Amino acid sequence: MTLRRLVLWRHGETDYNATGRMQGHLDSALTPVGWNQARFAAPALARFEPDLVIASDLHRATDTATVLTDAISVPLRIDKRLRETHLGDWQGLTTPEVEQGWPGELVRWRADPTWAPPGGEARVDVADRAFEVVADLQSGEACPGETVLLAAHGGLIVALTGKLLGLPLQTWPALAGISNCHWVELRRRDGIWRLQAYNAGMTA
């Protein structure tokens, strides 16, 4: 089958989101609000009629994905390449704590996709590993249909969107963040990925 549409879905609220802490590869858990966000979004995402859901192996993404796959009986794959950006020494810290320990580096990180936090990875590297998942699907061997949903993380979704659209690196910081349980929709036509929706979601 030929992959024609991607839906990139961010996980629901986690305990770290609720307390303002940076997660990265830390395996934080969905809050009751996060579970409800996933349940509320599922009917809207079901209308995309995904042929497959692929989720990050971090529980916040996998648990969010299972709300949808259980509801519509769609296959679920787990792929660690869809993990969030590894934030190195910043993982588990709040923004003020990072600013105190590394003055000015948060601004640098947000402005430069090629720069990585100490001990972490750059957004360009995150985009590259996530793109491998898409490339596997585009090869046809791993793609069961035209629409695939990736259940992942905000930073990864923004980086992958920039890469799929071929945006210059210096423009990536202009892409806004993705809210919990919101999504990006991209369609492929004439060999080019085109943005159909960005940070779309349901409002309770």
C-alpha positions in Angstrom: 0.0 0.0 0.0 1.0 3.6 -0.5 1.2 5.9 2.5 -0.8 9.1 1.7 -1.7 10.5 5.1 0.0 10.9 8.5 -1.6 11.9 11.7 0.9 12.8 14.4 -0.9 12.7 17.8 0.6 13.9 21.1 -0.1 12.0 24.3 -2.4 13.2 27.0 -1.4 15.2 30.1 1.1 13.6 32.3 2.1 14.1 36.0 5.2 15.9 34.7 3.1 18.1 32.4 0.9 19.0 35.4 3.9 20.0 37.5 5.8 21.8 34.8 8.7 19.3 34.6 10.7 18.4 31.5 10.2 14.7 30.6 12.4 13.7 27.7 12.9 9.9 28.0 11.6 9.8 31.6 8.6 7.4 31.6 6.0 9.7 33.2 2.4 8.6 33.6 -0.9 10.0 32.3 -3.0 11.8 34.8 -6.8 11.3 35.0 -7.1 14.4 32.9 -4.7 12.9 30.3 -6.8 9.7 30.1 -9.9 11.8 29.6 -8.3 13.9 26.9 -7.4 10.7 25.0 -11.0 9.4 25.3 -12.4 12.7 24.2 -10.1 12.9 21.2 -10.6 9.3 20.0 -13.9 9.8 18.1 -12.4 12.6 16.1 -9.3 10.6 15.3 -11.4 7.6 14.4 -12.8 9.6 11.5 -9.3 9.5 9.9 -9.9 5.7 9.6 -6.2 4.9 10.3 -5.0 1.5 9.0 -2.3 1.4 11.7 -1.2 3.2 14.9 2.4 3.3 15.8 3.3 4.5 19.3 6.4 5.5 21.2 7.4 2.9 23.7 7.1 5.5 26.5 3.9 4.7 28.5 2.4 8.2 28.1 2.3 7.7 24.3 1.4 3.9 24.4 -1.4 4.4 26.9 -2.8 7.3 24.8 -2.7 5.2 21.7 -4.4 2.2 23.2 -7.5 4.4 24.0 -7.9 4.8 20.3 -6.9 1.3 19.1 -9.1 -0.4 21.6 -12.0 1.8 20.5 -11.7 1.2 16.8 -9.9 -2.2 16.7 -6.9 -1.0 14.7 -3.4 -2.7 15.0 -0.9 -1.1 17.3 2.9 -1.2 16.8 5.4 0.1 19.3 8.6 1.8 18.0 11.2 3.4 20.3 12.3 5.7 17.5 9.2 7.8 18.3 10.5 8.6 21.8 10.6 12.3 22.8 13.8 14.3 22.6 16.4 13.1 25.2 16.9 16.1 27.3 20.0 14.9 29.1 20.8 16.7 32.4 17.6 18.7 32.1 15.2 15.7 32.4 13.0 16.0 35.4 13.7 19.7 36.0 11.4 22.7 35.8 12.1 25.6 33.5 13.4 27.8 36.4 15.7 25.0 37.6 17.2 24.7 34.1 17.6 28.5 33.8 19.3 28.5 37.2 21.7 25.8 36.3 22.3 26.7 32.6 21.6 30.5 32.3 20.5 31.4 28.8 20.7 27.8 27.4 17.0 27.3 27.2 16.7 30.2 24.8 19.6 28.8 22.7 17.9 25.3 22.6 14.6 26.7 21.5 16.2 28.8 18.7 18.7 26.3 17.3 17.4 22.8 16.3 21.0 21.6 15.9 22.0 22.3 19.5 21.5 19.7 22.2 21.1 20.0 26.0 24.0 18.7 28.0 23.9 14.9 27.7 20.9 15.0 25.4 20.1 15.1 21.7 19.4 17.9 19.2 16.0 18.2 17.5 17.5 17.4 14.1 18.6 14.1 15.4 15.1 13.4 16.8 13.6 14.3 13.4 16.0 11.9 11.7 15.1 8.9 13.8 11.4 9.6 13.5 11.8 10.1 9.8 13.1 6.5 9.6 9.7 5.3 10.8 8.0 7.2 8.0 10.6 6.0 5.4 9.9 2.4 6.4 6.2 3.1 5.8 6.8 4.8 2.5 8.8 1.7 1.3 5.5 -0.1 1.3 6.7 -3.2 3.2 5.6 -1.9 6.6 2.5 0.0 5.5 -0.9 -1.8 5.6 -2.9 1.2 4.2 -3.0 4.8 3.2 -3.4 6.4 6.6 -1.1 5.8 9.6 -1.3 7.6 13.0 1.8 8.1 15.1 1.2 8.5 18.8 4.2 10.4 20.1 5.4 13.5 21.8 5.3 17.3 21.3 8.9 17.9 20.6 9.2 15.0 18.2 6.0 15.9 16.4 7.3 19.5 15.8 10.7 18.3 14.6 9.2 15.6 12.3 6.7 18.1 10.8 9.6 20.5 10.0 11.6 17.7 8.3 8.7 16.2 6.4 7.7 19.7 5.0 11.3 20.4 4.1 11.4 23.6 6.1 14.8 25.3 6.5 16.2 24.7 10.0 16.1 28.3 10.9 12.3 28.3 10.5 11.7 25.4 12.8 11.4 27.6 16.0 8.5 29.3 14.3 6.4 26.1 14.6 4.3 26.3 17.8 4.2 23.6 20.3 1.6 20.8 20.2 -1.0 20.7 23.1 -1.7 17.5 24.9 -3.8 15.1 22.8 -3.7 17.5 19.8 -2.5 16.4 16.4 -0.9 17.4 13.1 -2.3 16.1 9.8 -0.1 15.8 6.7 -1.0 14.4 3.2 1.4 13.3 0.5 0.7 14.3 -3.0 3.1 14.3 -6.0 5.8 13.1 -3.7 5.5 16.1 -1.4 4.1 16.2 2.2 1.6 19.0 2.6 0.3 20.3 5.9 -3.5 20.0 6.3 -3.9 20.7 10.1 -1.6 21.8 12.9 -2.2 21.5 16.6 -5.8 20.5 15.9 -7.9 19.1 18.7 -11.1 18.8 20.5 -12.4 21.3 23.1 -14.5 20.0 25.9 
